[in-house]
Amino acid sequence: MSPAEIVEKQLVAYNAHDAAAMAALFSEDAVMTDFKGNVIERGRAGIRTRYAKLFADHPQNQAEVVRRIVVNGIVMDHERVTRTPGTAPFDAIAVYTVEHGQITGMALGR
């Protein structure tokens, strides 16, 4: 799969609230950071736990890609996220580093 296809598959799992399928696309030693470089989560297991909690806390959470930019193994998504129907969505940026068929890094900001 191409980097864009891997990130798209991750988005599909995210919108299905399938934390295990989502985390399986990350490398064992993946690192999730904010845009200041602060580590938010480390490792596939940590990412799975983080998103399982998010999905439990926000059972109607959905994200849509407004724009995707792909340059080699870097995929940048401008996303619009809705936590609950009827509430205002918010914009987020996710930048993924994809190497050897897995997401090795993810930087998030909103």
Backbone bond lengths (Angstrom), bond angles and torsions (degrees), N, CA, C in turn:
res aa  C-N    CA-C-N  psi(-1)  N-CA   C-N-CA  omega(-1)  CA-C   N-CA-C  phi
1 M - - - 1.451 - - 1.529 109.59 -
2 S 1.308 114.72 147.70 1.458 120.18 175.99 1.533 109.47 -76.80
3 P 1.336 118.15 162.46 1.463 119.81 176.39 1.537 112.47 -54.62
4 A 1.320 117.64 -40.98 1.466 120.29 179.43 1.526 111.13 -64.34
5 E 1.320 117.70 -38.47 1.462 120.93 179.18 1.532 111.40 -67.12
6 I 1.320 116.56 -38.16 1.468 120.51 178.20 1.523 110.27 -65.02
7 V 1.329 116.87 -44.81 1.466 120.34 179.38 1.524 110.51 -66.05
8 E 1.321 117.68 -38.07 1.468 120.61 177.19 1.533 110.74 -63.64
9 K 1.314 116.29 -41.52 1.467 120.36 177.90 1.529 110.03 -62.71
10 Q 1.324 117.38 -37.78 1.462 122.37 176.49 1.526 109.82 -63.78
11 L 1.331 118.06 -40.94 1.459 121.57 179.02 1.531 111.29 -65.67
12 V 1.317 117.00 -40.28 1.467 121.03 177.44 1.531 110.19 -61.51
13 A 1.333 117.17 -44.02 1.471 121.01 177.80 1.529 110.61 -64.79
14 Y 1.327 116.79 -39.60 1.474 121.83 177.23 1.524 109.69 -58.86
15 N 1.324 117.25 -49.58 1.462 120.62 -178.06 1.532 112.57 -69.60
16 A 1.326 117.14 -22.13 1.465 121.66 175.20 1.530 111.33 -86.16
17 H 1.338 116.07 -3.57 1.468 123.04 -177.86 1.522 111.55 59.79
18 D 1.315 115.18 37.97 1.464 121.98 179.61 1.525 108.63 -104.15
19 A 1.326 115.51 84.96 1.466 121.25 -175.93 1.522 111.83 -61.18
20 A 1.333 117.70 -35.57 1.469 120.82 -179.27 1.530 110.54 -67.62
21 A 1.332 117.48 -45.83 1.471 120.54 179.37 1.519 110.52 -65.39
22 M 1.308 116.37 -38.52 1.462 120.71 178.42 1.526 110.26 -63.70
23 A 1.321 116.74 -50.31 1.457 121.11 -177.29 1.522 111.86 -64.85
24 A 1.320 117.62 -29.57 1.468 120.86 -179.68 1.527 112.13 -63.18
25 L 1.319 117.73 -18.67 1.461 121.65 179.11 1.528 112.22 -84.09
26 F 1.325 116.57 -7.75 1.463 122.48 179.03 1.527 109.80 -96.55
27 S 1.318 116.36 150.11 1.460 120.38 175.33 1.532 108.88 -71.01
28 E 1.323 115.92 159.69 1.472 121.20 179.09 1.522 111.92 -56.08
29 D 1.340 116.84 -33.39 1.461 120.58 -176.29 1.534 112.76 -109.26
30 A 1.335 116.91 25.21 1.467 121.16 179.42 1.520 110.46 -58.40
31 V 1.325 115.19 150.17 1.459 121.24 179.29 1.523 108.60 -125.98
32 M 1.331 115.94 129.76 1.452 123.11 175.97 1.523 107.46 -108.16
33 T 1.342 116.40 128.13 1.457 121.25 -178.06 1.526 110.62 -130.74
34 D 1.334 114.98 168.63 1.454 119.60 165.93 1.529 106.68 -91.33
35 F 1.320 117.80 -179.33 1.458 119.52 -176.51 1.528 113.90 -77.52
36 K 1.304 117.26 -3.55 1.462 120.86 173.31 1.518 110.84 -93.32
37 G 1.344 116.76 -2.45 1.456 121.09 179.63 1.513 114.32 91.90
38 N 1.327 117.21 2.05 1.466 120.71 177.70 1.528 109.25 -71.18
39 V 1.314 116.97 130.06 1.461 121.12 -179.61 1.527 108.63 -73.90
40 I 1.332 115.34 125.37 1.459 122.82 177.76 1.524 109.48 -94.21
41 E 1.331 115.15 -41.47 1.460 120.88 -178.61 1.512 108.81 -153.09
42 R 1.315 115.60 151.96 1.453 121.09 -178.66 1.529 108.58 -134.18
43 G 1.329 116.05 128.77 1.455 121.09 174.22 1.519 114.34 89.04
44 R 1.327 114.74 152.71 1.468 122.12 -179.57 1.529 111.78 -57.69
45 A 1.323 117.24 -44.92 1.469 120.51 -178.65 1.525 111.21 -62.75
46 G 1.311 117.14 -42.12 1.463 120.81 178.63 1.517 111.86 -64.22
47 I 1.323 116.15 -39.78 1.465 120.46 178.53 1.531 109.89 -65.18
48 R 1.316 116.76 -43.33 1.472 120.63 178.06 1.531 110.24 -59.11
49 T 1.328 117.91 -46.87 1.464 122.20 -179.98 1.520 111.22 -62.79
50 R 1.317 116.89 -44.06 1.469 121.71 -179.75 1.522 111.12 -58.53
51 Y 1.335 116.16 -47.29 1.464 119.29 -176.43 1.523 112.22 -76.86
52 A 1.305 119.13 -29.72 1.463 120.71 174.19 1.530 109.31 -60.82
53 K 1.330 116.69 -41.36 1.467 120.88 178.07 1.522 110.65 -66.98
54 L 1.326 117.71 -44.55 1.464 121.05 179.54 1.529 110.30 -58.33
55 F 1.340 116.66 -45.20 1.463 120.39 -179.08 1.525 111.45 -67.07
56 A 1.318 117.84 -35.10 1.468 121.05 177.06 1.530 110.53 -68.42
57 D 1.332 116.18 -39.81 1.466 121.18 -179.55 1.525 112.76 -73.31
58 H 1.330 116.85 -29.31 1.473 122.48 -176.18 1.528 109.18 -132.29
59 P 1.333 117.56 75.02 1.465 120.96 -171.79 1.524 115.54 -66.12
60 Q 1.325 118.20 -11.04 1.466 120.12 177.93 1.525 112.01 -111.19
61 N 1.313 117.32 10.28 1.463 123.59 -179.27 1.528 111.02 -56.50
62 Q 1.337 116.28 133.27 1.465 122.23 176.65 1.523 109.01 -144.81
63 A 1.329 115.52 148.59 1.463 120.83 176.33 1.519 109.02 -128.50
64 E 1.324 115.55 143.18 1.454 120.29 173.76 1.524 108.34 -127.33
65 V 1.302 116.01 145.11 1.461 120.67 179.00 1.523 108.55 -83.21
66 V 1.325 115.34 123.10 1.453 121.83 175.11 1.525 108.58 -83.76
67 R 1.333 114.91 -42.29 1.464 120.73 179.81 1.519 109.03 -154.32
68 R 1.306 116.01 139.90 1.466 121.79 177.77 1.526 108.02 -125.25
69 I 1.315 115.42 133.77 1.461 122.57 175.25 1.522 107.38 -121.43
70 V 1.325 116.17 131.34 1.462 121.23 -179.68 1.519 108.72 -124.52
71 V 1.320 116.03 126.03 1.461 122.49 174.27 1.526 106.48 -133.43
72 N 1.321 114.60 106.47 1.462 120.94 -177.18 1.524 109.94 53.52
73 G 1.318 118.68 -120.07 1.460 121.84 -177.19 1.520 114.22 -92.93
74 I 1.330 117.48 13.02 1.459 121.90 178.94 1.522 108.58 -109.32
75 V 1.324 115.91 128.27 1.460 121.57 178.16 1.524 107.26 -123.91
76 M 1.347 116.65 123.98 1.454 121.39 179.09 1.519 108.61 -115.25
77 D 1.322 116.41 123.08 1.458 122.51 178.06 1.523 110.54 -112.49
78 H 1.331 115.35 129.17 1.467 121.50 164.84 1.522 103.66 -93.73
79 E 1.319 116.04 116.58 1.457 121.09 -174.68 1.527 111.08 -116.11
80 R 1.303 115.33 149.78 1.461 122.12 171.09 1.525 106.04 -113.03
81 V 1.323 115.50 120.10 1.461 122.01 -173.43 1.530 109.63 -111.85
82 T 1.324 115.36 132.07 1.456 121.66 175.40 1.520 107.69 -116.40
83 R 1.314 116.57 120.32 1.462 120.88 -179.54 1.530 110.94 -80.11
84 T 1.341 115.77 -44.75 1.457 121.67 -177.73 1.527 108.28 -140.28
85 P 1.325 118.18 132.27 1.469 118.98 176.43 1.525 110.81 -53.83
86 G 1.316 115.87 139.38 1.460 120.41 -179.44 1.516 114.00 91.84
87 T 1.339 117.22 -9.88 1.467 120.03 175.85 1.524 108.22 -104.81
88 A 1.302 115.36 157.84 1.466 120.12 -178.44 1.528 110.39 -67.24
89 P 1.321 116.62 132.77 1.464 118.96 174.93 1.528 110.11 -73.10
90 F 1.333 115.98 165.46 1.458 120.26 174.40 1.525 108.97 -127.72
91 D 1.319 115.08 154.93 1.459 120.95 178.89 1.520 109.77 -92.31
92 A 1.326 114.87 144.04 1.461 121.76 178.10 1.521 108.42 -140.58
93 I 1.306 115.43 156.28 1.465 122.56 174.53 1.520 107.28 -119.53
94 A 1.316 116.13 132.53 1.463 121.47 174.50 1.523 107.71 -127.83
95 V 1.314 116.17 126.73 1.458 121.59 178.18 1.520 107.47 -116.38
96 Y 1.320 115.57 119.70 1.462 122.85 -175.90 1.523 109.95 -107.47
97 T 1.307 116.76 138.68 1.453 122.52 169.33 1.522 106.48 -106.70
98 V 1.331 115.83 123.96 1.461 121.22 -177.59 1.519 108.39 -117.46
99 E 1.330 115.58 124.40 1.459 121.88 179.04 1.522 109.25 -136.10
100 H 1.312 116.07 134.29 1.469 121.83 176.11 1.527 112.25 52.82
101 G 1.341 116.19 39.03 1.453 120.65 174.72 1.515 116.30 80.03
102 Q 1.343 117.42 11.04 1.473 121.02 179.11 1.520 110.35 -137.00
103 I 1.318 115.17 152.61 1.460 119.84 174.23 1.522 107.25 -79.75
104 T 1.327 115.29 120.03 1.473 119.89 -178.37 1.523 111.75 -102.71
105 G 1.320 116.63 -19.26 1.448 120.34 179.74 1.507 110.89 -150.47
106 M 1.325 115.52 149.64 1.460 121.21 178.86 1.519 107.18 -147.20
107 A 1.318 116.56 123.75 1.464 121.24 175.89 1.525 107.67 -112.60
108 L 1.337 115.48 132.10 1.462 121.47 -175.18 1.515 111.26 -120.78
109 G 1.317 115.26 145.79 1.454 120.88 174.64 1.515 110.89 -158.83
110 R 1.317 114.25 153.83 1.470 119.58 174.91 1.505 110.26 -153.30
